[in-house]
Amino acid sequence: MLYGRHAVEEALMAERRKHHRLLIAEGVKPDARIERMRELARQAEALIETAPRPLLDDLTDRANHQGVALETSEYPYAELPDLLDEPGIFLVIDHLQDPQNIGTLLRAAEAVGITGVAIARDRAASITPAVVNASAGAVEHLRIAEETNLGRTIDKLNEAGWWIVGLDAGEDAQDLFSLDLPEPVALVIGAEGPGLTPSLRSRCQIVASLPMAGKIESLNAATAGSIALYDLRRRQLAAAAASS
């Protein structure tokens, strides 16, 4: 049960799930976005129902649903081999568990036009309705593989020609902004607190960090990862401009 206007609208626009029922709370004032959702739901042959707001509260575990919910199929995960043939930026998320953080990071990933994403199947946040909402629906347009063993995932990326860059602190970490990175890059982001797991960190060809000029020692994973993704995107654009 997806909820929130951005999340529901993007899921309907992406047309990647089988939608069953669009619920709109009683008293919601019709506007252009609501009408667009209704039309998209009709095109998807989903039922459209007006429901008491307390029902939506119950169905969404009292989340901030903004008067809209969408009963739909499970998130359509991609297969990793299907993601390895395209150049660009790849993102590996190492056991990040907070839905808000993973949603924020995935929203940035979609904004920079990322090639693909790999997340851990266990001990990590999957693509739940909370993550979809936190990403403002951006995950509906991403190709995400849910992997049992991220170590093997990184090995496959490396074998396919990707350079593995871990974003983490430590004495061996180099300033990301001063590095001359080869392409394509797979960026590995660790969990809050512990950072990268040792098995993944050891597989990184480069460990990079963001320069910290203030009094705090670090940024949270979503913020740091978003900055790193945009720096990689800046490099892509600069390389494309130089070769044109």
Buried (B, 14 or more C-beta within 10 A) or exposed (E): BBBBBBBBBBBBBBEBBEBBBBBBBEEBEEEEBBEEBBEBBEEBEBEEEEBEEEBBBEBBEEBEBBBBBBBBEEBEBBEBEEBBEEEBBBBBBBBBBBBBBBBBBBBBBBEBEBBBBBBBEEEBBBBBBBBBBBBBBBBBBBBBBBBEEBBEBBEBBBEBEBBBBBBBBEEEBEEBEEEEBEBBBBBBBBBBEEBBBEEBBEBBBBBBBBEEEEEEEBEBBBBBBBBBBEBBBEBBEEEEEEEE
